Amino acid sequence: MGRIAGLVLAGLLLAGAAPLGRVLLIAPGPNAGERAQEALIDARPGDTVRFAAGTYAFTTGLSLDVSGVTVEGAGKGKTILDFARQDSAGEGLLVTSDRVLVRNLTIRDTKGDGIKSKGSDRVTFQDLEVFWSGDPRAENGAYGVYPVSSTNVLIERVTVRGASDAGIYVGQSRNIIVRDSIAEYNVAGIEIENSMHADVFGNTVRHNTGGILVFDLPNLPIMGGHSTRIFANRVIDNDTPNFAPPGNIVASVPVGTGIMVMANRNVHVFDNEVSGNGSAAFMVIAYSQPFESEGYNPLPRDVVVRGNRLGRNGFAPAFPGGREIAAAVGGTLPPGLWDGVDRYRSGGREVRDPVHIHFDMPAITLNLGVAGAPPTAARPAPKAPPSAVPPPEPPPVILPADQPGLAR
C-alpha cells in the first residue's frame, strides 16, 4: 500500500497537481508582522496561513498575491490583528489573487480599509469582525470588507462597525452573495455599487446612517450596475449621524435611510423587515450631479419594492425640507419615496427613459434634496395600472462549486 501511495503522489506531481497544502503557523510575539508577511509571500496554492489565538500589533498592512490560499485565525475575538499603530499601507489585508478564503479572525483600527480584494476571482470572507474603536469618526477607514473588481464574491457571517463610508462594500464586481452578516454604526451598512448579479440576504443592518445602498456611479471603469436582490434582511433603527468625510458620495445620505436605490437597474427589494428609520423606509432616486461618462444612465430603472414588513419609518426626515413635507402629508412620510426623475441630458440632448418603479405600499414622489437641489412639493407616486407586470426578478446568484468556504 505504501508503494501504491508513493506512486499516486509521484503521478500527481508529474501531472502538475499541487500536493496537500501546508499549514504555516504564526504566533503572537516580536516581529509577528514580518513573520506573517513572509508566510503570505512563501505560501503555495493549497496552503493555510494560520494565526494562533492572541493579539498581534502591526505597523504595516499585509498582502497576499498567491492563489488558492486560506488565511485564518482561531475565531472572531480570539485572533485579533490590531493596526492601531499602522503607519504604512492603506489596508489591513489586501488580497490580489484568486480562490482565497479569509476567515475566523478580527481586524481592528486599520489606517484605511479593513480587508480588501482587488481583481480576485472566487474570494470568500467568512466569520470575520472588522471595527474601529471608539465613536464613529470621519478619520476611520472607509470600508470594512471591500471586494472591488472581483468576481464570485462570498461574504458571510461578517460583522463591521465604524466604517466612514460603508461597512460591507462590493464595487465593480460580478456574482456576489452577502449573507448572515451584521453592519452597524457605519455611514452605509451594506453598499453594492456598479456591480452585476448580487444577492444580499439574511443580514442585520442597524444604527448606520443608511442601511443598504444600491448605487451606480459615473466615471468608473465599470458602470451599468444591474440585477440585485435585497431580501430577508433586518434594516432597523438606522440613526447614526452622517460622519463621512466631505465630498464622499455617501456624505449626502440622510440619516435614517433604510434602503436606497440610486441609478441602478433591475433591483428587487422584498421580504425585508424595515423599521425605525427616521427619513424613509425606501428611497429610489436618480444620480443628479453633472457627469461626462459616455453611456452612463443616471436613472433608477426596473425597481420593484414589494412584500416587506414595515414598522414605523419616515417620522424624522433629515433631508432639507423633509420635516415640512412630512407635516404637509400628516406628520410622517409614507414608506416609499421616488424623486420622479425620468429624463436626463447626455451629449447635449435630453434623454427620456420609462423607468418602471413599482411600490406595493404607499409612496410619494418628491425631490429629496440629497444632492443639493431643494425638495419639491410632494405628490402621490404614479401607480402602475392593474394590468402592468413588474419587471421579472433577477435569478438567484449561484457561485462556482469550487468557491472556497462554500457550504456543500
N, C-alpha and C positions, 0 to 999 in steps of 0.2 A: 504493500500500500504506500509506503514511504517513497519507493521508486516511482510509482504512478503519480503521486502528488508532485514530486520533483519535475517529472516530465510535463505535467499540466502547467506548472508555473513557468517552466522554460518556454513552453509553447506560447503562453500569454505574452511573455516578454518579447519573443521573436515577432509576434503579431502586432506589437506596438501597444498593447493594453497596459495600463498602469497597475502595478502591484497594489496589494492592500495598503491603505493610507497609514501614515504615521500619526502619532499624537505628539505635538510639540507643546510641552507644558511650560507655562510662565507662572512664576510665583511672585508675590509682593516682595519688595526689598529694594536695595540700592540698584540703580541702573535698570530698573524694570522697563522703562521706556525704550532704551536701546535694545534690550533683550527681546522685547515684544516686536519691535520693528524688524530686527534681524530674522525672527521666526517668520514674519509675514513675507519677507523677501525670499527666504530659503524654502518656503513651503512649496510642495509639489501637488499637482492635481490628486485629489483623494485624501489629502492631509487635513488634520484638525489642529488649529491653534487654540489651545485651551488655557484660559486664565483661571487659576485657582481662586478660591474664596479669599476675600480681603479687599483692601482699598489700595489703588495704585495712583500715585500722584505724577501726572505727566506735564511736561513743559512744552511739548510739541505734539502735533497731531500724528495719527497713524495712517498708513495707506496700504492697500492690498491691490496688486495687479496680477495675481496668479489665479487662473480659473480653477473651478472645482474644489474650492477650499471652504471649510467650515470654521467660523470664528465663534467661540462660545465661552461662557462663564459658568459659574456654579449656580446661577439663578439671579433674578432681579433682587436687588438689595443685598445680595451675598458677594457678588463680584462687582465692585464699583470702580469705574475708570473716572478719575477726578481730574478735570482740566482747569481748575480754578487758577492755576499759575501758568497757563498756556501762554507762550509769548511768540509762537510762530505757527504757521499753517492755519487754514480757515475752518477746518472741521476737526471733530474728534476722531472719526474714522471715515476715510474716503475709499470707496470700492470702485475700481475701474475695470473689473474682469467679469467673466460670466460664471453661471452656475455656482453662486456663492450663497451661503446661509450664515446669517449673523443672529445669535440667539443667547438668551439666558444671562443677561448682564444689565448693568445700569451705567449710563453715561451722564455725567453732570457738569454743569458750569463751563461748557466749551466757549471759546472765544467767538467762534462763528457757529455754523450748523453742527448739530449733534452727530448724525450718521448720514452720509451722502453716497449715493451710487450715481455714476455718470457713464452713459454708453454701455450699460450692462444688460445682459440677457439672462433670464431666469435667476433673479435675485430675490431672496426671501429675508425679511426682517421679522423676527418671531420672539415673543416673550422678552421684550425689551422695555426699559424705562429710560427716558431722557428728560432731564429737567434742569432748570436754572433756579438756584436757591434765592430765597427772599421774595419780596413782592415783584410783580411784573414790572419790567423796566425796558425802555427803548434800547438800552445797551445790550440786552440779551441777544443771543444768536437768533437769526431769522427763522430757521427751520429746525425742527427736532429730528424727524425722519424724512429724508429728502431724496427720493429717486428722481432723476432727471434724464431725459433722452435714453430711457431704458425700455425694455420690452419684457413681458411676462414677469410682472411685479406682484409679490405677495407680501402684505403687511398684516400681521395678526397678533392679537394679544399684546399690543404695544400701548404704553402709557406715556403721554408727553404733557409737560406743564411748562409754561413761561416763555414760549417762543414769541418773538416780537413780530413775526409775520404769520406763519402757520405751523401748528404743532405737527400735523402729518400733511405733507405736501407731495403731490406727484405731478410733475410737469413735463410736457412734450414727450409723453410716453404712450405706450400702447399695451393693451391686455393687462388689466390691473384689477386686483382684489384688495380691498381694505376692509377687514372684518374684526369683530370682537375686541375692539380697542377702546381706549379712553383718551380723550383730548380735553384738557381743562386749563383755564387761566392762560390761554393763548389769545392773540388777536383773532386769528381764524383757527377753529378747531381742526377741521379737515378741509383741504383745498385740492381740487382736481383742476388743473389748468392746461389748456392747449393739448389735451390728451384724448385718445380714442379708445373706446370699449373699456369702461370701468364699472365695477360693481362695488358699492360702498354699503355695507350692511352689518347689523348686529353691534354697532358701536354706540357708546355713550359719549355725548358731546355736550359739555356743561360748563358754565361760568367762563365762557370765552366772550370776546366782543361779538363775533359772529360764529354761528355753529358750523355749518357745512356750506362751502362755496364751490360753484362750478363755473369757471371763467374761461373765456377765450380772449387773448390779448393780441394786439398787433405788434409788429416789429420784432418778432421772434423767428428763429429758423423753422419752427413747425407751428403752423396755425390751422384753424379749421377743426377745433375740438368737437367731438360728437359721440353719441351713443353711451350715455352714462345712466346707470340706475342707482338711485338713492332710496334704500328701503330698509324697513325693520330696524331703524336707529332710534335712540332716545336723544332728542335735541331739546334740552331743558335749561332754563334759568341762565341764558347767556347774557350776563350782566356786567362783565368786566369792562371798565372804560378803555377806550382805544389807546394803546400805548405804542403803536407802530411809529417808527421814525418818519418825519415829514417827507412827503414825496413818494412813499410806497403806495402802490395801488390799494392795499388793504387799509391804508390810513383813512380812506373815505367810507369804510364800512360803518354804519351806525351801530352803536351799542344796542344790544337787544335784538339783533337779527338772527332768525332761526336758520333758514335755508335760503341762499341767494343763488340765482342762475343769471349769469351775465354773458351775453353774446355767444352762447353755446347752442348746439343743435342736438335735437333728439335726446332730451333729458327727461326721464320719468322719475317722479318723486311720489312714493306710495308706501302705505303701511308703516309710517313713522309716528312716534309719539312726539308731539311738538307742543311745548307748554312753557310758560314763564318767560317768554321773550318779549321785552317791552316794546320794541319797534314794530316787529311784524313776524308772523309765523313764516311767510314765504314772500320773497321778492323776486320778480322777474324783470330784468332791465337790460337796456342796450348799453354798449360802451359809448360814452358821449364825448370823449376827448378827441382832439384832432389826431389823425393818423395818416400815414403815407404808404402803408403796406398795400401793394397791389394784390387784389383778390381777397382782401380781408372783408368779412361781413360783420358789422358791429351789432347786429340784431340777434336777440334770442329767437330761435325757431323750433317749432315742433316740441314744445314743452308741455308736459302733462303732469298735473298735481292732483292726485286722487286718493281716496281711501285712507286718509291719515287720521290719527286720533288726536284731537285738538283740545288743549286746555285753554287757559287764559293767556292771550297774546295781544300785542298792539295797544297796551294800556299806558305806555310811556314812550311814544315815538321820539327818537333822538335826532332825526334829520331836520333841517331848517323848516320851520313852519308846521312840523308834524303835529305838535300838540294842538295848534289852532284847527288843523284839518280834522283831527280826531274829535275835537269838541263839536265841529260842524256836522259830524256824522253820528253823534250820540255819545261821545266820550271815549270810545275805543275803536281803533281801526279794525276792519274785517281781516280775516286771516290772509287773504291773497292780495298782493299789490303788484300791479303791472304799470310800467311807465307809459304805455300806449304808443311807443315809437314803432313805426312800421316802414320808415324810409330813411335814407341817408345819402350823403353826397360822396361820389367816388369819381375821380378823373374829371372833375368839373361838371358832372351831371348828377341829377337826382335819381336814385335807385329806390324803387318800392318793392317790398317783399311781403307776401302773405305769411305772417309769422306763425299763425296757428298756436295760440296759447290757450290751454284748456285747464280751467279750475272746476272742481266739483263742489266748491264751497263758496260762501260769499266773498266777493272780490271787488276791488275798485281800481280805477285807472287814474294815476296821478304821476306827475314828475316828482321823483323823490328828493331832488335837490342834492343827491350824494356826490355829484361831480361838479358842483359849483353853480349849477343852474337853480333859480328859485323854484320852489314847488308850485304847481298849478292847483287850481281847484279840483277837488275830487269829483269823479263821476263814475257811475256803475261800469264795471268792466263788461265788454260785449260778451254775450253768451252765444255759444255755437248753437245752431238750430238742432232740434232733436234728431234729425237725420244725419248730422255730421258725425263722422267716425274719427276719433282721436288717432294721431299717428301711432303706428304699431310700436310696441315696447321692444327695445333692443334685446337681442338674445343674451342669455347668461354668458358670462366670461368663463372660458374653460382654459385652464393652464396646462402646459405640457405635462405628460406623465412623469417626466424626469425632473420636474420642478423641485429644487431642494426643499426639504421640510414639508412637502405636501402630504397631508394625511392620505393614506391609501384605504 
